[in-house]
Structure formats: C-alpha cells, structure tokens
C-alpha cells in the first residue's frame, strides 16, 4: 500500500485529534485492509518500502572453504638440518682404559735460532742468573728496603742479595710442589725440607709483605701519559 504525503498528514492529524479509534484493531492480520493505530507503524511501513533487500550473496562466508589454499609453514634450512644430524649422542661416549702413546720428541726444544749464551746454560741455577742478573737483584733489594722504611720508619727491616735469592728459590719450589697453604711447607710433620730449611716462615712472610720493585714516590698517576701499570 502506497500513501501520498497529503494522505499521511491527514492520518496523523486524525490520530492526534482522536477521530480514529484504535478499538478493534488488535488483530490486524485478519483485516483485508490495514489500519494504523500508532504513528510509528506508519513510519515503519514507509521505511520498509524504500529499503532494498540486501544481496546475501555478497556477504563473505563465515567458514573458509576446505579446498582453499593452506598456509605453508617455512621449512628449516638445509644447513640447520645438517647441523642437527651431525650432533652425536653423548650417551655413546664411553671412556676406556688404554696406554698413553706419547712421543718424547714433543719435549725437545726445536728453535730455529738459539742464543749461544742460553745454549751454554747447563744448570738450573745458571738459567736463573741469566734472567735475574746482579743488577736486577740489587734493584729489587734497594726498592724493598726503601718501601719497608716508608711503611714504618721506626721498625728496622732489610734484606740482602743472598736472602732475596733464597726467597725467589722458595717461590720456584712452591710453583712445582703444591701445598694447601703457605705455612704447610713449614709443617713439622708434613713440611717440605727444601723450603723449611732455607728460611723461617715468619721471615718469608715478612719479605713477601715488603717486597717492592719501584719507588712509590716516583709512581705516576693514571692520568699521566707515562703511567706504567706494572710500577
């Protein structure tokens, strides 16, 4: 049913003035002609006439088609696969007792050029003196005595060249024969005679406490270009 604008205005005016009664209009489906009891019903019918039915075919499907192209996951690189294949099973690594094959020639010094002075050093003591020259020994003794005086001028402490050589010799023994602690070398029952019979333990610790190689007064700060960390 189509209504003109003039007819709509007349119906609205009649409803507002009460000329049209809504009695007997409850069951509208049984009437051949439709009568409006409320303004919103008229507006609703007018809107339905002007609205086109949407095309359902254009709506996207809610469920993807099973035949659609699947998403392909990237396959691992061949290099990574080879790395995984090359990993061995640690459980198959078994240690077995066997005789050690060792070539004594590996201990032989094979320098292309040998200093004649070093080649003539036939004893460990001569090798020691080759590096710890008398001048170097005297330098350490003087700096150690100076440092001891700077630390405590009222307490007398000094060492000699011979005593410093004994101290360095003890350090060489300790680098080869390892004990739980320094004082263990002087243990009465389990001590180490090449160390304990050369110097008392208290004297050894006193030298170790004062041993010095450079004058602290001449020590340059870190900001100085001639700073030496070894000093």
N, CA, C and O of each residue as an XYZ file, in Angstrom:
924
protein
N       0.862     -1.193      0.000
C       0.000      0.000      0.000
C       0.886      1.227      0.000
O       1.797      1.344      0.820
N       0.617      2.155     -0.933
C       1.423      3.358     -1.058
C       0.566      4.550     -0.680
O      -0.577      4.651     -1.125
N       1.082      5.434      0.112
C       0.391      6.644      0.560
C       1.136      7.870      0.089
O       2.365      7.907      0.035
N       0.338      8.884     -0.252
C       0.949     10.156     -0.619
C       1.213     10.981      0.632
O       0.716     10.675      1.716
N       1.991     12.016      0.462
C       2.324     12.877      1.608
C       1.064     13.501      2.211
O       0.943     13.637      3.428
N       0.115     13.881      1.321
C      -1.116     14.513      1.815
C      -1.913     13.541      2.651
O      -2.475     13.924      3.677
N      -1.976     12.266      2.227
C      -2.719     11.266      2.980
C      -2.073     11.013      4.345
O      -2.763     10.829      5.348
N      -0.740     11.008      4.362
C      -0.036     10.791      5.633
C      -0.342     11.902      6.617
O      -0.550     11.645      7.803
N      -0.372     13.152      6.127
C      -0.651     14.281      7.009
C      -2.074     14.188      7.566
O      -2.319     14.495      8.733
N      -3.025     13.750      6.690
C      -4.403     13.640      7.169
C      -4.528     12.568      8.248
O      -5.238     12.753      9.236
N      -3.838     11.452      8.053
C      -3.901     10.381      9.046
C      -3.289     10.807     10.375
O      -3.832     10.510     11.439
N      -2.185     11.487     10.312
C      -1.539     11.947     11.540
C      -2.421     12.932     12.288
O      -2.504     12.896     13.516
N      -3.088     13.824     11.530
C      -3.964     14.810     12.177
C      -5.161     14.126     12.810
O      -5.607     14.521     13.887
N      -5.691     13.087     12.138
C      -6.847     12.378     12.681
C      -6.488     11.619     13.943
O      -7.287     11.570     14.879
N      -5.320     11.032     13.990
C      -4.890     10.314     15.184
C      -4.703     11.251     16.354
O      -5.088     10.935     17.480
N      -4.109     12.409     16.091
C      -3.873     13.360     17.176
C      -5.186     13.919     17.725
O      -5.302     14.160     18.926
N      -6.192     14.130     16.834
C      -7.460     14.712     17.292
C      -8.395     13.677     17.888
O      -9.401     14.035     18.499
N      -8.073     12.363     17.717
C      -8.906     11.309     18.289
C     -10.039     10.876     17.395
O     -10.910     10.130     17.842
N     -10.068     11.322     16.117
C     -11.142     10.938     15.210
C     -11.044      9.473     14.827
O     -12.057      8.858     14.494
N      -9.838      8.894     14.866
C      -9.655      7.483     14.533
C      -9.481      6.723     15.829
O      -8.609      7.053     16.633
N     -10.323      5.682     16.045
C     -10.260      4.887     17.262
C      -9.414      3.655     17.017
O      -9.417      3.090     15.923
N      -8.677      3.236     18.065
C      -7.849      2.043     17.939
C      -8.557      0.810     18.462
O      -7.923     -0.236     18.601
N      -9.896      0.893     18.768
C     -10.642     -0.275     19.219
C     -10.871     -1.226     18.065
O     -11.174     -0.805     16.948
N     -10.728     -2.489     18.335
C     -10.980     -3.491     17.324
C      -9.861     -3.661     16.337
O     -10.018     -4.382     15.352
N      -8.725     -3.015     16.569
C      -7.598     -3.109     15.636
C      -6.486     -3.988     16.176
O      -5.388     -3.983     15.620
N      -6.731     -4.752     17.253
C      -5.683     -5.561     17.842
C      -5.255     -6.675     16.905
O      -4.069     -6.982     16.790
N      -6.233     -7.280     16.236
C      -5.904     -8.396     15.351
C      -5.856     -7.869     13.933
O      -6.862     -7.925     13.226
N      -4.726     -7.363     13.503
C      -4.590     -6.728     12.204
C      -4.408     -7.739     11.093
O      -4.649     -7.423      9.928
N      -3.995     -8.934     11.422
C      -3.734     -9.922     10.387
C      -5.024    -10.408      9.730
O      -4.985    -10.861      8.586
N      -6.191    -10.326     10.433
C      -7.446    -10.816      9.893
C      -8.132     -9.793      9.010
O      -9.074    -10.141      8.299
N      -7.695     -8.548      9.028
C      -8.332     -7.496      8.227
C      -7.793     -7.526      6.820
O      -6.610     -7.775      6.586
N      -8.718     -7.258      5.856
C      -8.272     -7.178      4.472
C      -7.469     -5.922      4.239
O      -6.516     -5.916      3.459
N      -7.855     -4.862      4.913
C      -7.123     -3.612      4.798
C      -6.494     -3.299      6.156
O      -7.083     -3.537      7.211
N      -5.288     -2.762      6.091
C      -4.556     -2.486      7.333
C      -4.835     -1.078      7.801
O      -4.765     -0.120      7.031
N      -5.153     -0.967      9.085
C      -5.371      0.334      9.707
C      -4.271      0.580     10.740
O      -3.883     -0.333     11.468
N      -3.778      1.802     10.801
C      -2.665      2.165     11.673
C      -3.197      2.767     12.956
O      -3.997      3.702     12.940
N      -2.748      2.226     14.046
C      -3.169      2.742     15.346
C      -2.126      3.651     15.988
O      -2.425      4.411     16.909
N      -0.910      3.559     15.487
C       0.166      4.375     16.057
C       0.988      4.984     14.937
O       1.062      4.442     13.834
N       1.595      6.105     15.230
C       2.381      6.818     14.224
C       3.598      6.012     13.813
O       3.970      6.015     12.639
N       4.226      5.319     14.756
C       5.453      4.582     14.446
C       5.202      3.449     13.462
O       6.109      3.059     12.726
N       3.956      2.904     13.437
C       3.658      1.843     12.483
C       3.658      2.377     11.060
O       4.135      1.710     10.142
N       3.124      3.575     10.877
C       3.109      4.181      9.544
C       4.530      4.448      9.072
O       4.882      4.154      7.930
N       5.327      4.997      9.945
C       6.713      5.306      9.576
C       7.480      4.037      9.264
O       8.303      4.011      8.349
N       7.209      2.973     10.031
C       7.905      1.707      9.807
C       7.583      1.134      8.428
O       8.477      0.642      7.739
N       6.311      1.195      8.020
C       5.927      0.676      6.719
C       6.533      1.495      5.598
O       6.955      0.950      4.578
N       6.576      2.798      5.785
C       7.173      3.653      4.760
C       8.661      3.369      4.587
O       9.177      3.380      3.469
N       9.340      3.117      5.687
C      10.774      2.826      5.591
C      11.033      1.501      4.906
O      12.004      1.367      4.160
N      10.163      0.505      5.154
C      10.359     -0.801      4.532
C      10.165     -0.745      3.027
O      10.795     -1.507      2.294
N       9.284      0.166      2.548
C       9.059      0.279      1.115
C      10.261      0.857      0.394
O      10.485      0.551     -0.777
N      11.036      1.686      1.071
C      12.173      2.353      0.430
C      13.490      1.625      0.621
O      14.493      1.989      0.006
N      13.504      0.594      1.472
C      14.751     -0.130      1.738
C      14.799     -1.358      0.872
O      13.867     -2.162      0.882
N      15.886     -1.524      0.110
C      16.052     -2.696     -0.744
C      16.557     -3.867      0.068
O      17.281     -3.710      1.051
N      16.163     -5.021     -0.364
C      16.638     -6.229      0.296
C      18.104     -6.439     -0.026
O      18.464     -6.472     -1.203
N      18.964     -6.583      0.972
C      20.405     -6.744      0.689
C      20.667     -8.055     -0.007
O      19.956     -9.044      0.164
N      21.712     -8.021     -0.794
C      22.117     -9.213     -1.531
C      22.979    -10.080     -0.637
O      24.122     -9.740     -0.331
N      22.410    -11.220     -0.219
C      23.139    -12.090      0.699
C      24.331    -12.753      0.048
O      25.235    -13.230      0.734
N      24.337    -12.787     -1.301
C      25.437    -13.478     -1.967
C      26.752    -12.740     -1.828
O      27.822    -13.326     -1.990
N      26.668    -11.415     -1.518
C      27.899    -10.637     -1.420
C      28.556    -10.746     -0.055
O      29.692    -10.302      0.109
N      27.874    -11.327      0.938
C      28.464    -11.448      2.267
C      29.582    -12.476      2.244
O      29.447    -13.522      1.610
N      30.666    -12.198      2.915
C      31.767    -13.183      2.959
C      31.359    -14.390      3.768
O      30.607    -14.252      4.733
N      31.827    -15.564      3.409
C      31.471    -16.781      4.155
C      32.063    -16.758      5.550
O      33.171    -16.272      5.773
N      31.287    -17.301      6.489
C      31.760    -17.363      7.863
C      32.798    -18.446      8.059
O      33.623    -18.356      8.968
N      32.770    -19.466      7.221
C      33.697    -20.584      7.331
C      34.480    -20.699      6.040
O      33.896    -20.687      4.957
N      35.776    -20.809      6.140
C      36.609    -20.950      4.959
C      36.336    -22.267      4.269
O      36.054    -23.280      4.909
N      36.422    -22.233      2.972
C      36.251    -23.452      2.192
C      37.403    -24.397      2.462
O      38.563    -23.984      2.490
N      37.084    -25.660      2.659
C      38.127    -26.638      2.954
C      39.118    -26.781      1.815
O      40.260    -27.186      2.029
N      38.682    -26.445      0.585
C      39.572    -26.576     -0.556
C      40.438    -25.344     -0.765
O      41.198    -25.291     -1.732
N      40.343    -24.347      0.119
C      41.176    -23.148     -0.022
C      42.631    -23.505      0.188
O      42.958    -24.512      0.817
N      43.510    -22.655     -0.355
C      44.945    -22.921     -0.269
C      45.396    -22.876      1.176
O      45.144    -21.881      1.855
N      46.051    -23.909      1.672
C      46.533    -23.899      3.069
C      47.735    -22.990      3.224
O      48.425    -22.677      2.254
N      47.980    -22.561      4.478
C      49.141    -21.728      4.790
C      50.349    -22.626      4.965
O      50.343    -23.532      5.799
N      51.375    -22.377      4.186
C      52.568    -23.211      4.219
C      53.552    -22.668      5.244
O      53.918    -21.494      5.186
N      53.982    -23.499      6.176
C      54.989    -23.129      7.160
C      56.369    -23.191      6.516
O      56.627    -24.086      5.712
N      57.273    -22.249      6.856
C      58.630    -22.295      6.280
C      59.385    -23.526      6.737
O      59.398    -23.867      7.920
N      60.004    -24.175      5.792
C      60.773    -25.371      6.100
C      62.139    -24.995      6.656
O      62.689    -23.964      6.268
N      62.702    -25.797      7.550
C      64.032    -25.488      8.104
C      65.090    -25.507      7.019
O      65.003    -26.266      6.054
N      66.092    -24.657      7.196
C      67.171    -24.583      6.223
C      67.980    -25.866      6.215
O      68.054    -26.597      7.203
N      68.582    -26.107      5.062
C      69.347    -27.333      4.921
C      70.555    -27.339      5.838
O      70.952    -28.384      6.353
N      71.154    -26.133      6.045
C      72.328    -26.065      6.915
C      72.006    -26.429      8.343
O      72.766    -27.141      8.998
N      70.864    -25.935      8.834
C      70.465    -26.265     10.200
C      70.149    -27.747     10.342
O      70.431    -28.359     11.372
N      69.556    -28.322      9.286
C      69.238    -29.741      9.344
C      70.496    -30.583      9.401
O      70.557    -31.578     10.122
N      71.513    -30.173      8.627
C      72.775    -30.913      8.661
C      73.446    -30.801     10.020
O      74.081    -31.749     10.483
N      73.306    -29.630     10.667
C      73.905    -29.447     11.984
C      73.242    -30.353     13.013
O      73.910    -30.910     13.884
N      71.928    -30.497     12.905
C      71.230    -31.378     13.840
C      71.613    -32.835     13.618
O      71.735    -33.612     14.564
N      71.797    -33.185     12.361
C      72.150    -34.574     12.069
C      73.559    -34.914     12.526
O      73.864    -36.065     12.838
N      74.432    -33.876     12.563
C      75.823    -34.134     12.926
C      76.033    -34.246     14.432
O      77.088    -34.710     14.866
N      75.053    -33.833     15.240
C      75.196    -33.922     16.697
C      75.233    -35.392     17.122
O      74.401    -36.200     16.710
N      76.203    -35.704     17.942
C      76.354    -37.089     18.372
C      75.617    -37.316     19.689
O      75.289    -36.374     20.409
N      75.376    -38.541     19.970
C      74.709    -38.935     21.213
C      75.751    -39.041     22.317
O      76.638    -39.893     22.253
N      75.652    -38.183     23.332
C      76.636    -38.177     24.410
C      76.613    -39.475     25.208
O      77.601    -39.836     25.848
N      75.497    -40.163     25.168
C      75.415    -41.416     25.918
C      76.301    -42.502     25.313
O      76.629    -43.482     25.982
N      76.681    -42.333     24.068
C      77.538    -43.322     23.417
C      79.020    -43.033     23.630
O      79.873    -43.804     23.191
N      79.331    -41.910     24.312
C      80.721    -41.555     24.577
C      81.175    -42.288     25.835
O      80.751    -41.948     26.940
N      82.026    -43.280     25.673
C      82.461    -44.129     26.780
C      83.980    -44.064     26.890
O      84.692    -44.232     25.900
N      84.472    -43.816     28.117
C      85.906    -43.811     28.376
C      86.374    -45.245     28.625
O      85.745    -46.008     29.359
N      87.486    -45.583     27.995
C      88.047    -46.921     28.156
C      89.508    -46.820     28.576
O      90.226    -45.946     28.090
N      89.963    -47.698     29.473
C      91.386    -47.677     29.875
C      92.274    -48.087     28.709
O      91.991    -49.047     27.992
N      93.356    -47.331     28.539
C      94.279    -47.625     27.446
C      95.626    -46.996     27.782
O      95.700    -46.071     28.590
N      96.655    -47.484     27.178
C      98.001    -46.955     27.403
C      98.174    -45.666     26.608
O      97.750    -45.561     25.457
N      98.811    -44.686     27.256
C      99.020    -43.390     26.634
C     100.209    -43.454     25.692
O     101.314    -43.820     26.090
N      99.974    -43.100     24.462
C     101.046    -43.061     23.465
C     101.607    -41.644     23.453
O     100.917    -40.692     23.088
N     102.858    -41.520     23.853
C     103.476    -40.198     23.967
C     104.835    -40.210     23.300
O     105.629    -41.134     23.478
N     105.084    -39.179     22.537
C     106.359    -39.034     21.840
C     107.229    -38.059     22.623
O     106.876    -36.891     22.781
N     108.368    -38.543     23.111
C     109.253    -37.693     23.912
C     109.849    -36.552     23.096
O     110.339    -35.576     23.663
N     109.812    -36.664     21.798
C     110.354    -35.582     20.972
C     109.541    -34.296     21.112
O     110.013    -33.216     20.759
N     108.307    -34.420     21.635
C     107.500    -33.222     21.843
C     108.074    -32.331     22.935
O     107.745    -31.146     23.000
N     108.930    -32.882     23.796
C     109.551    -32.095     24.862
C     110.848    -31.442     24.426
O     111.434    -30.665     25.180
N     111.292    -31.739     23.247
C     112.563    -31.209     22.763
C     112.362    -29.820     22.185
O     111.456    -29.591     21.384
N     113.212    -28.903     22.598
C     113.145    -27.545     22.081
C     113.666    -27.522     20.651
O     114.787    -27.955     20.384
N     112.846    -27.015     19.733
C     113.196    -27.029     18.313
C     113.262    -25.618     17.753
O     112.741    -25.354     16.669
N     113.885    -24.730     18.470
C     114.020    -23.365     17.978
C     114.961    -23.321     16.790
O     115.968    -24.028     16.742
N     114.616    -22.482     15.841
C     115.460    -22.388     14.650
C     116.783    -21.704     14.957
O     117.824    -22.074     14.414
N     116.736    -20.697     15.839
C     117.953    -19.968     16.206
C     118.049    -19.951     17.728
O     117.099    -19.542     18.396
N     119.151    -20.377     18.277
C     119.365    -20.415     19.719
C     120.500    -19.483     20.090
O     121.580    -19.525     19.500
N     120.235    -18.629     21.091
C     121.275    -17.725     21.570
C     122.413    -18.547     22.168
O     122.164    -19.395     23.024
N     123.636    -18.322     21.747
C     124.769    -19.090     22.311
C     124.865    -18.982     23.826
O     125.267    -19.938     24.488
N     124.499    -17.828     24.383
C     124.563    -17.674     25.834
C     123.577    -18.612     26.527
O     123.886    -19.173     27.579
N     122.384    -18.783     25.936
C     121.395    -19.687     26.532
C     121.813    -21.138     26.340
O     121.595    -21.968     27.222
N     122.404    -21.446     25.211
C     122.830    -22.829     24.949
C     123.905    -23.286     25.922
O     124.037    -24.482     26.179
N     124.675    -22.351     26.466
C     125.746    -22.701     27.404
C     125.262    -22.830     28.846
O     126.047    -23.193     29.721
N     123.988    -22.541     29.114
C     123.461    -22.639     30.480
C     123.160    -24.102     30.776
O     122.143    -24.639     30.336
N     124.044    -24.735     31.518
C     123.939    -26.176     31.739
C     123.314    -26.552     33.072
O     123.110    -27.739     33.327
N     123.001    -25.582     33.939
C     122.387    -25.881     35.238
C     121.199    -24.950     35.470
O     121.156    -23.854     34.910
N     120.230    -25.377     36.293
C     119.095    -24.502     36.606
C     119.522    -23.197     37.260
O     118.918    -22.154     37.011
N     120.557    -23.245     38.095
C     120.998    -22.023     38.764
C     121.549    -21.018     37.767
O     121.316    -19.817     37.900
N     122.277    -21.503     36.770
C     122.816    -20.598     35.759
C     121.687    -20.011     34.903
O     121.760    -18.859     34.476
N     120.646    -20.812     34.659
C     119.470    -20.278     33.946
C     118.792    -19.185     34.768
O     118.338    -18.179     34.223
N     118.729    -19.391     36.083
C     118.130    -18.391     36.957
C     118.920    -17.084     36.911
O     118.338    -16.005     36.801
N     120.243    -17.185     36.995
C     121.078    -15.984     36.986
C     121.070    -15.277     35.636
O     121.376    -14.088     35.554
N     120.719    -16.007     34.575
C     120.673    -15.371     33.260
C     119.552    -14.325     33.203
O     119.691    -13.299     32.538
N     118.462    -14.586     33.891
C     117.333    -13.649     33.889
C     117.369    -12.712     35.094
O     117.037    -11.533     34.974
N     117.768    -13.231     36.248
C     117.902    -12.391     37.440
C     119.366    -11.988     37.575
O     120.130    -12.579     38.338
N     119.721    -10.987     36.828
C     121.109    -10.516     36.829
C     121.440     -9.842     38.155
O     120.529     -9.469     38.895
N     122.729     -9.676     38.474
C     123.104     -8.984     39.721
C     122.516     -7.584     39.802
O     122.139     -7.133     40.884
N     122.431     -6.890     38.668
C     121.853     -5.546     38.674
C     120.361     -5.590     39.015
O     119.862     -4.741     39.754
N     119.668     -6.566     38.481
C     118.240     -6.686     38.764
C     118.005     -7.064     40.225
O     117.096     -6.535     40.863
N     118.815     -7.969     40.753
C     118.700     -8.362     42.161
C     118.924     -7.162     43.067
O     118.179     -6.955     44.025
N     119.950     -6.370     42.766
C     120.248     -5.189     43.581
C     119.105     -4.181     43.516
O     118.790     -3.541     44.519
N     118.488     -4.033     42.362
C     117.358     -3.115     42.213
C     116.202     -3.532     43.119
O     115.613     -2.685     43.790
N     115.871     -4.814     43.150
C     114.769     -5.300     43.989
C     115.089     -5.122     45.466
O     114.217     -4.735     46.244
N     116.326     -5.399     45.864
C     116.727     -5.262     47.270
C     116.597     -3.817     47.721
O     116.058     -3.555     48.797
N     117.079     -2.878     46.922
C     117.027     -1.464     47.298
C     115.578     -0.966     47.396
O     115.226     -0.259     48.340
N     114.752     -1.334     46.430
C     113.360     -0.874     46.455
C     112.587     -1.508     47.606
O     111.714     -0.863     48.185
N     112.891     -2.757     47.947
C     112.215     -3.420     49.066
C     112.593     -2.777     50.392
O     111.730     -2.536     51.235
N     113.871     -2.501     50.579
C     114.315     -1.848     51.818
C     113.744     -0.439     51.928
O     113.371     -0.003     53.017
N     113.675      0.277     50.802
C     113.112      1.623     50.819
C     111.629      1.580     51.167
O     111.160      2.404     51.952
N     110.901      0.659     50.612
C     109.463      0.553     50.885
C     109.218      0.203     52.346
O     108.284      0.726     52.954
N     110.048     -0.683     52.927
C     109.895     -1.043     54.339
C     110.099      0.170     55.231
O     109.394      0.331     56.227
N     111.058      1.027     54.882
C     111.307      2.240     55.666
C     110.151      3.220     55.525
O     109.756      3.854     56.504
N     109.605      3.352     54.322
C     108.479      4.259     54.107
C     107.235      3.797     54.864
O     106.442      4.621     55.320
N     107.067      2.500     54.995
C     105.910      1.976     55.692
C     106.008      2.187     57.199
O     105.025      2.561     57.839
N     107.179      1.953     57.764
C     107.363      2.093     59.210
C     108.812      2.478     59.488
O     109.666      1.602     59.628
N     109.102      3.778     59.570
C     110.489      4.213     59.787
C     111.064      3.757     61.121
O     112.282      3.636     61.256
N     110.206      3.501     62.112
C     110.703      3.122     63.434
C     111.059      1.644     63.534
O     111.731      1.232     64.480
N     110.617      0.846     62.569
C     110.883     -0.583     62.614
C     111.940     -0.935     61.585
O     111.810     -0.620     60.402
N     112.977     -1.585     62.049
C     114.082     -1.928     61.169
C     113.765     -3.204     60.386
O     113.406     -4.235     60.953
N     113.909     -3.097     59.066
C     113.745     -4.260     58.201
C     114.606     -4.048     56.966
O     114.572     -2.990     56.338
N     115.378     -5.073     56.632
C     116.206     -5.013     55.430
C     116.548     -6.433     55.010
O     116.583     -7.348     55.833
N     116.799     -6.603     53.723
C     117.212     -7.894     53.186
C     118.488     -7.701     52.380
O     118.833     -6.583     51.995
N     119.172     -8.790     52.134
C     120.403     -8.773     51.350
C     120.164     -9.464     50.010
O     119.106    -10.048     49.777
N     121.160     -9.387     49.140
C     121.054    -10.039     47.836
C     120.894    -11.552     47.992
O     120.075    -12.166     47.307
N     121.669    -12.148     48.884
C     121.608    -13.595     49.081
C     120.243    -14.018     49.626
O     119.701    -15.050     49.230
N     119.694    -13.216     50.535
C     118.398    -13.574     51.110
C     117.286    -13.469     50.065
O     116.347    -14.266     50.071
N     117.395    -12.484     49.167
C     116.398    -12.360     48.111
C     116.451    -13.561     47.162
O     115.411    -14.037     46.708
N     117.652    -14.047     46.863
C     117.779    -15.231     46.003
C     117.131    -16.455     46.658
O     116.496    -17.264     45.981
N     117.296    -16.583     47.972
C     116.647    -17.694     48.675
C     115.122    -17.577     48.589
O     114.419    -18.566     48.379
N     114.636    -16.366     48.752
C     113.191    -16.143     48.682
C     112.648    -16.514     47.302
O     111.621    -17.184     47.195
N     113.336    -16.078     46.250
C     112.903    -16.410     44.892
C     113.004    -17.906     44.626
O     112.174    -18.466     43.910
N     114.024    -18.562     45.201
C     114.144    -20.009     45.055
C     112.988    -20.747     45.703
O     112.503    -21.745     45.170
N     112.542    -20.250     46.868
C     111.385    -20.861     47.533
C     110.139    -20.733     46.659
O     109.338    -21.664     46.579
N     109.976    -19.586     46.005
C     108.825    -19.406     45.120
C     108.849    -20.402     43.964
O     107.802    -20.899     43.549
N     110.029    -20.693     43.448
C     110.134    -21.681     42.368
C     109.729    -23.067     42.859
O     109.022    -23.791     42.157
N     110.173    -23.443     44.061
C     109.769    -24.737     44.617
C     108.250    -24.797     44.825
O     107.620    -25.815     44.538
N     107.672    -23.708     45.320
C     106.231    -23.684     45.564
C     105.427    -23.778     44.275
O     104.301    -24.274     44.288
N     105.982    -23.314     43.173
C     105.267    -23.403     41.898
C     105.221    -24.827     41.366
O     104.406    -25.143     40.500
N     106.100    -25.694     41.886
C     106.147    -27.094     41.441
C     105.464    -28.005     42.453
O     104.633    -28.836     42.087
N     105.818    -27.846     43.735
C     105.237    -28.653     44.808
C     104.120    -27.854     45.478
O     104.385    -26.888     46.194
N     102.879    -28.258     45.245
C     101.725    -27.502     45.748
C     101.254    -28.060     47.087
O     101.014    -29.259     47.235
N     101.128    -27.152     48.060
C     100.617    -27.482     49.383
C      99.327    -26.691     49.630
O      99.070    -25.702     48.945
N      98.513    -27.124     50.608
C      97.240    -26.435     50.864
C      97.399    -24.963     51.196
O      96.556    -24.152     50.813
N      98.462    -24.602     51.901
C      98.687    -23.213     52.287
C     100.184    -22.961     52.364
O     100.989    -23.891     52.321
N     100.546    -21.682     52.479
C     101.970    -21.335     52.542
C     102.616    -21.931     53.785
O     103.720    -22.470     53.708
N     101.954    -21.845     54.912
C     102.531    -22.351     56.154
C     102.630    -23.873     56.179
O     103.322    -24.437     57.026
N     101.939    -24.540     55.252
C     102.027    -26.006     55.210
C     103.427    -26.480     54.843
O     103.812    -27.596     55.193
N     104.191    -25.648     54.144
C     105.557    -26.041     53.783
C     106.458    -26.119     55.018
O     107.492    -26.787     54.986
N     106.083    -25.454     56.087
C     106.880    -25.458     57.319
C     106.264    -26.367     58.384
O     106.659    -26.303     59.549
N     105.323    -27.192     58.009
C     104.716    -28.106     58.967
C     105.763    -29.092     59.491
O     106.549    -29.636     58.716
N     105.770    -29.322     60.820
C     106.794    -30.175     61.433
C     106.718    -31.618     60.944
O     107.746    -32.288     60.845
N     105.539    -32.095     60.641
C     105.386    -33.495     60.259
C     105.302    -33.685     58.748
O     105.882    -34.629     58.211
N     104.594    -32.807     58.067
C     104.372    -32.980     56.628
C     104.973    -31.837     55.810
O     104.578    -31.624     54.664
N     105.914    -31.108     56.381
C     106.515    -29.983     55.685
C     107.401    -30.403     54.523
O     107.566    -31.589     54.235
N     107.970    -29.394     53.862
C     108.819    -29.612     52.687
C     110.209    -29.068     53.013
O     110.398    -27.856     53.115
N     111.178    -29.965     53.177
C     112.511    -29.577     53.646
C     113.214    -28.563     52.747
O     113.832    -27.641     53.280
N     113.162    -28.673     51.402
C     113.844    -27.667     50.575
C     113.355    -26.253     50.815
O     114.028    -25.299     50.428
N     112.193    -26.093     51.450
C     111.666    -24.773     51.778
C     111.882    -24.454     53.247
O     112.407    -23.393     53.583
N     111.485    -25.358     54.117
C     111.522    -25.077     55.554
C     112.938    -24.914     56.092
O     113.138    -24.190     57.067
N     113.928    -25.568     55.483
C     115.298    -25.490     55.984
C     116.080    -24.308     55.414
O     117.210    -24.058     55.833
N     115.504    -23.595     54.483
C     116.191    -22.448     53.874
C     115.891    -21.162     54.621
O     116.763    -20.305     54.761
N     114.650    -21.019     55.107
C     114.234    -19.752     55.711
C     113.055    -20.004     56.641
O     112.180    -20.801     56.302
N     112.997    -19.347     57.816
C     111.833    -19.475     58.700
C     110.580    -18.896     58.037
O     110.667    -18.004     57.194
N     109.429    -19.413     58.427
C     108.183    -18.994     57.805
C     107.876    -17.534     58.093
O     107.368    -16.831     57.220
N     108.178    -17.060     59.309
C     107.903    -15.658     59.633
C     108.757    -14.715     58.795
O     108.299    -13.651     58.378
N     110.004    -15.116     58.552
C     110.872    -14.286     57.728
C     110.377    -14.271     56.278
O     110.409    -13.233     55.616
N     109.927    -15.409     55.799
C     109.403    -15.485     54.434
C     108.201    -14.560     54.258
O     108.100    -13.851     53.257
N     107.285    -14.568     55.236
C     106.102    -13.724     55.142
C     106.449    -12.251     55.266
O     105.780    -11.410     54.666
N     107.489    -11.919     56.038
C     107.909    -10.519     56.164
C     108.459    -10.006     54.838
O     108.161     -8.882     54.435
N     109.263    -10.829     54.156
C     109.792    -10.421     52.847
C     108.653    -10.275     51.839
O     108.629     -9.325     51.056
N     107.722    -11.208     51.863
C     106.589    -11.133     50.933
C     105.757     -9.878     51.170
O     105.205     -9.310     50.227
N     105.666     -9.444     52.423
C     104.873     -8.271     52.762
C     105.543     -6.983     52.313
O     104.850     -6.014     52.004
N     106.862     -6.943     52.268
C     107.581     -5.712     51.927
C     108.184     -5.726     50.524
O     108.749     -4.720     50.093
N     108.079     -6.828     49.813
C     108.717     -6.924     48.500
C     108.195     -5.829     47.576
O     106.988     -5.640     47.428
N     109.144     -5.103     46.949
C     108.777     -3.979     46.098
C     109.761     -3.869     44.943
O     110.913     -4.290     45.043
N     109.279     -3.289     43.838
C     110.108     -3.169     42.638
C     110.241     -1.739     42.147
O     110.961     -1.481     41.183
N     109.553     -0.801     42.801
C     109.607      0.576     42.338
C     109.310      1.517     43.498
O     108.617      1.146     44.446
N     109.837      2.736     43.418
C     109.625      3.739     44.452
C     108.228      4.339     44.295
O     107.898      4.881     43.241
N     107.413      4.242     45.335
C     106.055      4.770     45.257
C     106.022      6.279     45.064
O     105.070      6.813     44.495
N     107.053      6.966     45.533
C     107.085      8.421     45.377
C     107.174      8.795     43.894
O     106.628      9.814     43.471
N     107.861      7.970     43.117
C     108.012      8.234     41.678
C     106.857      7.667     40.851
O     106.855      7.759     39.624
N     105.887      7.086     41.533
C     104.759      6.488     40.808
C     103.889      7.578     40.196
O     103.442      8.484     40.900
N     103.650      7.497     38.903
C     102.873      8.498     38.187
C     101.392      8.133     38.220
O     101.049      6.952     38.170
N     100.508      9.130     38.304
C      99.063      8.838     38.330
C      98.584      8.274     36.998
O      99.289      8.330     35.991
N      97.384      7.735     37.016
C      96.838      7.115     35.805
C      96.639      8.118     34.677
O      96.690      7.754     33.502
N      96.412      9.384     35.032
C      96.171     10.387     34.010
C      97.444     10.788     33.278
O      97.381     11.406     32.215
N      98.603     10.440     33.842
C      99.875     10.840     33.227
C     100.158      9.972     32.005
O      99.918      8.765     32.035
N     100.671     10.583     30.917
C     100.937      9.787     29.697
C     102.006      8.723     29.886
O     102.017      7.732     29.155
N     102.910      8.903     30.854
C     103.978      7.926     31.096
C     103.638      6.952     32.216
O     104.527      6.280     32.740
N     102.368      6.867     32.588
C     101.962      5.953     33.658
C     102.192      4.508     33.248
O     101.880      4.107     32.127
N     102.744      3.732     34.177
C     103.019      2.321     33.930
C     102.268      1.503     34.974
O     102.508      1.657     36.171
N     101.356      0.630     34.528
C     100.574     -0.178     35.459
C     101.436     -1.167     36.224
O     101.067     -1.588     37.321
N     102.569     -1.540     35.668
C     103.427     -2.523     36.325
C     104.194     -1.919     37.490
O     104.738     -2.657     38.311
N     104.249     -0.613     37.581
C     105.018      0.009     38.657
C     104.206      0.048     39.944
O     104.689      0.538     40.964
